[in-house]
């Protein structure tokens, strides 16, 4: 399973693709703005819900509120 996480300023979305490249999981949730621990918790929860696999995370080069 390949899991991708898109971390944005307004939403965090995760998708999991099976070995054939078919979508096995997808979920989008609001980003906890200004809450680093909350953001990490949301990402961890999405990855756990997606299943076991390799994980890639995409985010803007500069994300206001984190760095």
VEXKE-859906 format. One record per residue: chain; x, y, z of N, C-alpha, C, O in turn; residue in three letters. Coordinates in pm, 1 decimal, padded with zeros to 6 digits. Layout:
# residues N
{nuza: A, nu: X, nv: Y, nw: Z, cau: X, cav: Y, caw: Z, cu: X, cv: Y, cw: Z, ou: X, ov: Y, ow: Z, torgu: ala}
...
//
This chain:
# residues 67
{nuza: A, nu: 00084.9, nv: -00116.6, nw: 00000.0, cau: 00000.0, cav: 00000.0, caw: 00000.0, cu: 00089.8, cv: 00123.5, cw: 00000.0, ou: 00188.3, ov: 00130.3, ow: 00073.6, torgu: unk}
{nuza: A, nu: 00054.4, nv: 00220.1, nw: -00083.3, cau: 00124.5, cav: 00348.3, caw: -00085.5, cu: 00029.7, cv: 00454.1, cw: -00032.5, ou: -00083.3, ov: 00467.1, ow: -00079.8, torgu: unk}
{nuza: A, nu: 00076.1, nv: 00529.5, nw: 00065.7, cau: -00006.4, cav: 00629.3, caw: 00132.4, cu: 00053.5, cv: 00766.7, cw: 00107.3, ou: 00173.0, ov: 00787.9, ow: 00128.0, torgu: unk}
{nuza: A, nu: -00029.3, nv: 00859.5, nw: 00062.9, cau: 00013.9, cav: 00996.5, caw: 00041.7, cu: -00065.5, cv: 01090.0, cw: 00129.8, ou: -00186.5, ov: 01073.8, ow: 00146.1, torgu: unk}
{nuza: A, nu: 00002.6, nv: 01188.0, nw: 00186.8, cau: -00062.4, cav: 01287.7, caw: 00271.8, cu: -00032.2, cv: 01425.8, cw: 00214.2, ou: 00083.7, ov: 01459.8, ow: 00190.6, torgu: unk}
{nuza: A, nu: -00136.4, nv: 01504.6, nw: 00192.0, cau: -00124.3, cav: 01642.1, caw: 00143.9, cu: -00156.3, cv: 01734.1, cw: 00261.0, ou: -00271.1, ov: 01743.2, ow: 00304.4, torgu: unk}
{nuza: A, nu: -00054.4, nv: 01801.9, nw: 00311.5, cau: -00068.8, cav: 01890.5, caw: 00426.7, cu: -00080.2, cv: 02032.9, cw: 00376.9, ou: 00014.2, ov: 02087.3, ow: 00319.6, torgu: unk}
{nuza: A, nu: -00195.4, nv: 02093.0, nw: 00398.5, cau: -00217.6, cav: 02230.4, caw: 00354.7, cu: -00263.8, cv: 02318.6, cw: 00469.5, ou: -00287.7, ov: 02270.9, ow: 00580.4, torgu: unk}
{nuza: A, nu: -00275.6, nv: 02444.8, nw: 00442.2, cau: -00315.4, cav: 02540.0, caw: 00544.7, cu: -00461.0, cv: 02529.5, cw: 00586.1, ou: -00497.0, ov: 02571.3, ow: 00696.1, torgu: unk}
{nuza: A, nu: -00545.8, nv: 02474.1, nw: 00499.1, cau: -00687.9, cav: 02462.1, caw: 00532.1, cu: -00735.3, cv: 02317.6, cw: 00543.8, ou: -00836.6, ov: 02290.4, ow: 00608.1, torgu: unk}
{nuza: A, nu: -00662.2, nv: 02224.7, nw: 00481.7, cau: -00704.0, cav: 02083.9, caw: 00488.0, cu: -00583.2, cv: 01991.7, cw: 00485.2, ou: -00475.5, ov: 02027.1, ow: 00437.4, torgu: unk}
{nuza: A, nu: -00605.4, nv: 01872.2, nw: 00538.3, cau: -00508.7, cav: 01763.4, caw: 00528.7, cu: -00583.7, cv: 01648.5, cw: 00463.4, ou: -00691.8, ov: 01610.5, ow: 00508.2, torgu: unk}
{nuza: A, nu: -00526.0, nv: 01593.5, nw: 00357.6, cau: -00592.1, cav: 01483.2, caw: 00287.9, cu: -00495.6, cv: 01366.5, cw: 00274.9, ou: -00377.2, ov: 01384.8, ow: 00246.8, torgu: unk}
{nuza: A, nu: -00547.7, nv: 01246.9, nw: 00295.6, cau: -00468.7, cav: 01125.4, caw: 00279.4, cu: -00536.3, cv: 01035.6, cw: 00177.4, ou: -00658.9, ov: 01029.1, ow: 00169.2, torgu: unk}
{nuza: A, nu: -00454.2, nv: 00966.9, nw: 00100.3, cau: -00502.8, cav: 00868.0, caw: 00004.6, cu: -00412.2, cv: 00745.8, cw: 00014.6, ou: -00291.7, ov: 00758.9, ow: 00036.2, torgu: unk}
{nuza: A, nu: -00469.4, nv: 00629.4, nw: -00000.8, cau: -00392.9, cav: 00504.9, caw: -00004.6, cu: -00424.6, cv: 00434.2, cw: -00135.3, ou: -00540.6, ov: 00421.3, ow: -00174.3, torgu: unk}
{nuza: A, nu: -00319.5, nv: 00388.7, nw: -00202.3, cau: -00333.7, cav: 00315.3, caw: -00327.4, cu: -00285.4, cv: 00172.9, cw: -00306.5, ou: -00180.5, ov: 00149.8, ow: -00246.3, torgu: unk}
{nuza: A, nu: -00363.2, nv: 00077.5, nw: -00357.0, cau: -00322.3, cav: -00062.5, caw: -00343.9, cu: -00213.8, cv: -00095.4, cw: -00446.8, ou: -00169.7, ov: -00007.9, ow: -00521.4, torgu: unk}
{nuza: A, nu: -00171.8, nv: -00219.8, nw: -00450.2, cau: -00062.2, cav: -00261.1, caw: -00538.1, cu: -00094.5, cv: -00240.5, cw: -00685.6, ou: -00003.5, ov: -00228.9, ow: -00767.8, torgu: unk}
{nuza: A, nu: -00222.2, nv: -00235.9, nw: -00719.8, cau: -00263.7, cav: -00213.2, caw: -00858.6, cu: -00281.9, cv: -00065.3, cw: -00890.5, ou: -00314.7, ov: -00029.1, ow: -01003.5, torgu: unk}
{nuza: A, nu: -00260.2, nv: 00020.7, nw: -00789.6, cau: -00276.4, cav: 00164.2, caw: -00809.4, cu: -00418.9, cv: 00213.4, cw: -00790.9, ou: -00449.1, ov: 00329.4, ow: -00819.1, torgu: unk}
{nuza: A, nu: -00506.3, nv: 00125.9, nw: -00743.8, cau: -00645.3, cav: 00164.8, caw: -00719.3, cu: -00658.1, cv: 00230.0, cw: -00582.4, ou: -00590.4, ov: 00192.4, ow: -00486.8, torgu: unk}
{nuza: A, nu: -00746.6, nv: 00328.4, nw: -00575.7, cau: -00772.8, cav: 00398.2, caw: -00449.9, cu: -00837.3, cv: 00303.2, cw: -00349.0, ou: -00943.3, ov: 00246.6, ow: -00375.3, torgu: unk}
{nuza: A, nu: -00773.0, nv: 00286.4, nw: -00234.2, cau: -00825.3, cav: 00199.7, caw: -00129.1, cu: -00878.1, cv: 00281.3, cw: -00011.6, ou: -00957.5, ov: 00232.0, ow: 00068.5, torgu: unk}
{nuza: A, nu: -00833.7, nv: 00406.0, nw: -00001.9, cau: -00872.8, cav: 00491.7, caw: 00111.1, cu: -00851.2, cv: 00636.4, cw: 00069.9, ou: -00754.6, ov: 00668.9, ow: 00000.8, torgu: unk}
{nuza: A, nu: -00942.4, nv: 00722.9, nw: 00113.3, cau: -00924.2, cav: 00867.5, caw: 00094.4, cu: -01005.5, cv: 00939.7, cw: 00201.0, ou: -01121.7, ov: 00907.3, ow: 00225.6, torgu: unk}
{nuza: A, nu: -00942.3, nv: 01037.5, nw: 00263.2, cau: -01013.7, cav: 01116.7, caw: 00363.7, cu: -00950.9, cv: 01255.3, cw: 00370.7, ou: -00828.9, ov: 01270.1, ow: 00364.2, torgu: unk}
{nuza: A, nu: -01036.1, nv: 01356.0, nw: 00384.1, cau: -00993.3, cav: 01495.6, caw: 00396.3, cu: -01051.7, cv: 01552.6, cw: 00524.7, ou: -01169.6, ov: 01534.2, ow: 00554.7, torgu: unk}
{nuza: A, nu: -00966.6, nv: 01622.4, nw: 00600.1, cau: -01009.8, cav: 01685.4, caw: 00725.7, cu: -00950.6, cv: 01826.7, cw: 00733.4, ou: -00849.4, ov: 01854.7, ow: 00669.1, torgu: unk}
{nuza: A, nu: -01012.5, nv: 01915.0, nw: 00811.0, cau: -00956.0, cav: 02049.9, caw: 00827.2, cu: -00822.0, cv: 02045.1, cw: 00900.6, ou: -00800.4, ov: 01960.8, ow: 00987.6, torgu: unk}
{nuza: A, nu: -00733.2, nv: 02136.3, nw: 00864.4, cau: -00604.8, cav: 02149.7, caw: 00933.5, cu: -00626.7, cv: 02225.0, cw: 01063.9, ou: -00688.3, ov: 02331.6, ow: 01063.2, torgu: unk}
{nuza: A, nu: -00577.5, nv: 02172.0, nw: 01176.5, cau: -00587.3, cav: 02245.5, caw: 01303.1, cu: -00489.6, cv: 02364.8, cw: 01300.9, ou: -00373.2, ov: 02350.4, ow: 01338.1, torgu: unk}
{nuza: A, nu: -00536.0, nv: 02477.8, nw: 01258.7, cau: -00450.4, cav: 02595.1, caw: 01237.8, cu: -00382.5, cv: 02640.2, cw: 01366.3, ou: -00446.6, ov: 02654.9, ow: 01470.4, torgu: unk}
{nuza: A, nu: -00251.2, nv: 02661.8, nw: 01357.0, cau: -00174.2, cav: 02710.4, caw: 01470.5, cu: -00154.6, cv: 02608.7, cw: 01581.0, ou: -00114.6, ov: 02644.8, ow: 01691.7, torgu: unk}
{nuza: A, nu: -00182.0, nv: 02481.7, nw: 01553.0, cau: -00173.5, cav: 02376.2, caw: 01654.4, cu: -00083.8, cv: 02263.7, cw: 01602.0, ou: -00130.9, ov: 02169.4, ow: 01538.6, torgu: unk}
{nuza: A, nu: 00046.0, nv: 02275.8, nw: 01629.8, cau: 00142.9, cav: 02178.1, caw: 01579.9, cu: 00108.7, cv: 02036.9, cw: 01626.0, ou: 00101.6, ov: 01944.7, ow: 01544.7, torgu: unk}
{nuza: A, nu: 00087.2, nv: 02019.5, nw: 01757.8, cau: 00056.5, cav: 01886.2, caw: 01810.5, cu: -00071.8, cv: 01831.1, cw: 01749.4, ou: -00080.0, ov: 01712.2, ow: 01718.5, torgu: unk}
{nuza: A, nu: -00171.5, nv: 01916.7, nw: 01731.9, cau: -00296.5, cav: 01873.8, caw: 01669.7, cu: -00276.4, cv: 01831.6, cw: 01525.4, ou: -00337.3, ov: 01735.0, ow: 01479.5, torgu: unk}
{nuza: A, nu: -00190.8, nv: 01903.9, nw: 01453.4, cau: -00161.5, cav: 01870.8, caw: 01314.2, cu: -00092.8, cv: 01735.5, cw: 01303.6, ou: -00129.2, ov: 01652.9, ow: 01219.9, torgu: unk}
{nuza: A, nu: 00006.4, nv: 01713.3, nw: 01388.6, cau: 00076.5, cav: 01584.2, caw: 01388.6, cu: -00020.8, cv: 01471.6, cw: 01423.8, ou: -00015.3, ov: 01363.7, ow: 01364.9, torgu: unk}
{nuza: A, nu: -00108.4, nv: 01496.8, nw: 01518.4, cau: -00206.9, cav: 01396.8, caw: 01558.8, cu: -00302.4, cv: 01362.1, cw: 01443.8, ou: -00334.6, ov: 01245.2, ow: 01422.4, torgu: unk}
{nuza: A, nu: -00346.7, nv: 01462.7, nw: 01371.4, cau: -00436.0, cav: 01438.1, caw: 01257.3, cu: -00364.7, cv: 01355.3, cw: 01150.9, ou: -00421.7, ov: 01259.8, ow: 01098.0, torgu: unk}
{nuza: A, nu: -00240.2, nv: 01391.3, nw: 01119.1, cau: -00165.1, cav: 01315.8, caw: 01018.3, cu: -00148.4, cv: 01170.2, cw: 01062.9, ou: -00170.5, ov: 01078.0, ow: 00984.5, torgu: unk}
{nuza: A, nu: -00109.6, nv: 01150.5, nw: 01187.8, cau: -00091.3, cav: 01013.8, caw: 01239.0, cu: -00221.9, cv: 00935.3, cw: 01231.9, ou: -00221.7, ov: 00817.7, ow: 01195.7, torgu: unk}
{nuza: A, nu: -00332.2, nv: 00998.8, nw: 01266.0, cau: -00462.1, cav: 00931.4, caw: 01261.1, cu: -00502.5, cv: 00892.5, cw: 01120.0, ou: -00556.0, ov: 00783.8, ow: 01098.0, torgu: unk}
{nuza: A, nu: -00477.1, nv: 00981.5, nw: 01023.8, cau: -00508.9, cav: 00950.7, caw: 00884.4, cu: -00423.7, cv: 00835.0, cw: 00833.0, ou: -00474.3, ov: 00745.4, ow: 00765.5, torgu: unk}
{nuza: A, nu: -00294.5, nv: 00837.1, nw: 00865.0, cau: -00205.8, cav: 00729.3, caw: 00820.0, cu: -00248.0, cv: 00596.7, cw: 00882.3, ou: -00250.8, ov: 00493.9, ow: 00814.6, torgu: unk}
{nuza: A, nu: -00280.5, nv: 00599.1, nw: 01009.6, cau: -00325.0, cav: 00475.5, caw: 01076.3, cu: -00453.4, cv: 00422.8, cw: 01012.3, ou: -00467.4, ov: 00302.5, ow: 00990.5, torgu: unk}
{nuza: A, nu: -00547.4, nv: 00513.9, nw: 00982.3, cau: -00673.9, cav: 00473.5, caw: 00921.6, cu: -00654.4, cv: 00420.3, cw: 00779.6, ou: -00730.7, ov: 00335.2, ow: 00733.8, torgu: unk}
{nuza: A, nu: -00551.7, nv: 00470.8, nw: 00709.9, cau: -00527.3, cav: 00428.7, caw: 00572.0, cu: -00474.5, cv: 00286.1, cw: 00563.8, ou: -00495.1, ov: 00218.6, ow: 00462.9, torgu: unk}
{nuza: A, nu: -00407.4, nv: 00239.7, nw: 00667.0, cau: -00353.4, cav: 00104.2, caw: 00666.4, cu: -00202.5, cv: 00104.5, cw: 00665.9, ou: -00138.9, ov: 00209.6, ow: 00673.6, torgu: unk}
{nuza: A, nu: -00146.1, nv: -00013.9, nw: 00656.6, cau: -00001.0, cav: -00028.6, caw: 00661.0, cu: 00057.7, cv: -00010.6, cw: 00522.1, ou: 00007.5, ov: -00066.5, ow: 00424.6, torgu: unk}
{nuza: A, nu: 00165.2, nv: 00068.4, nw: 00513.8, cau: 00230.8, cav: 00090.7, caw: 00385.9, cu: 00337.2, cv: 00197.8, cw: 00397.8, ou: 00368.1, ov: 00245.0, ow: 00507.2, torgu: unk}
{nuza: A, nu: 00392.2, nv: 00235.1, nw: 00285.0, cau: 00489.9, cav: 00343.3, caw: 00283.5, cu: 00414.7, cv: 00475.7, cw: 00277.2, ou: 00304.8, ov: 00483.1, ow: 00222.3, torgu: unk}
{nuza: A, nu: 00474.9, nv: 00580.2, nw: 00333.9, cau: 00406.7, cav: 00709.1, caw: 00346.2, cu: 00491.4, cv: 00819.9, cw: 00286.7, ou: 00611.8, ov: 00827.8, ow: 00310.9, torgu: unk}
{nuza: A, nu: 00427.3, nv: 00905.3, nw: 00208.6, cau: 00488.7, cav: 01027.2, caw: 00157.8, cu: 00403.0, cv: 01145.1, cw: 00200.8, ou: 00280.2, ov: 01136.7, ow: 00201.3, torgu: unk}
{nuza: A, nu: 00468.2, nv: 01254.7, nw: 00236.8, cau: 00395.5, cav: 01374.0, caw: 00280.7, cu: 00437.2, cv: 01491.6, cw: 00194.1, ou: 00556.2, ov: 01518.2, ow: 00177.1, torgu: unk}
{nuza: A, nu: 00337.8, nv: 01562.5, nw: 00138.8, cau: 00363.3, cav: 01682.2, caw: 00059.0, cu: 00312.8, cv: 01803.3, cw: 00136.4, ou: 00204.7, ov: 01800.7, ow: 00195.3, torgu: unk}
{nuza: A, nu: 00393.0, nv: 01909.1, nw: 00135.2, cau: 00352.8, cav: 02033.8, caw: 00202.1, cu: 00423.6, cv: 02149.9, cw: 00134.2, ou: 00526.9, ov: 02131.2, ow: 00069.8, torgu: unk}
{nuza: A, nu: 00367.8, nv: 02270.5, nw: 00148.8, cau: 00431.6, cav: 02387.4, caw: 00088.1, cu: 00570.3, cv: 02410.2, cw: 00148.1, ou: 00596.8, ov: 02371.8, ow: 00262.0, torgu: unk}
{nuza: A, nu: 00657.8, nv: 02472.6, nw: 00070.6, cau: 00793.4, cav: 02500.0, caw: 00119.3, cu: 00791.9, cv: 02585.8, cw: 00245.6, ou: 00878.6, ov: 02570.9, ow: 00331.6, torgu: unk}
{nuza: A, nu: 00696.0, nv: 02673.8, nw: 00256.9, cau: 00682.9, cav: 02756.7, caw: 00376.8, cu: 00536.9, cv: 02750.2, cw: 00418.9, ou: 00447.5, ov: 02789.1, ow: 00343.8, torgu: unk}
{nuza: A, nu: 00514.2, nv: 02701.0, nw: 00538.5, cau: 00377.3, cav: 02684.4, caw: 00586.7, cu: 00359.7, cv: 02769.2, cw: 00710.5, ou: 00418.7, ov: 02740.7, ow: 00814.7, torgu: unk}
{nuza: A, nu: 00279.1, nv: 02873.1, nw: 00700.1, cau: 00255.9, cav: 02966.6, caw: 00809.6, cu: 00199.0, cv: 02894.6, cw: 00931.2, ou: 00104.3, ov: 02816.9, ow: 00919.3, torgu: unk}
{nuza: A, nu: 00256.5, nv: 02920.4, nw: 01047.0, cau: 00208.5, cav: 02858.7, caw: 01169.7, cu: 00292.4, cv: 02741.1, cw: 01214.5, ou: 00287.9, ov: 02704.2, ow: 01331.8, torgu: unk}
{nuza: A, nu: 00368.7, nv: 02681.2, nw: 01124.9, cau: 00454.8, cav: 02569.8, caw: 01164.1, cu: 00600.5, cv: 02615.2, cw: 01163.7, ou: 00671.3, ov: 02591.5, ow: 01261.6, torgu: unk}
{nuza: A, nu: 00647.9, nv: 02680.3, nw: 01056.1, cau: 00784.8, cav: 02732.0, caw: 01052.1, cu: 00789.7, cv: 02855.7, cw: 00969.1, ou: 00896.3, ov: 02915.0, ow: 00953.0, torgu: unk}
//
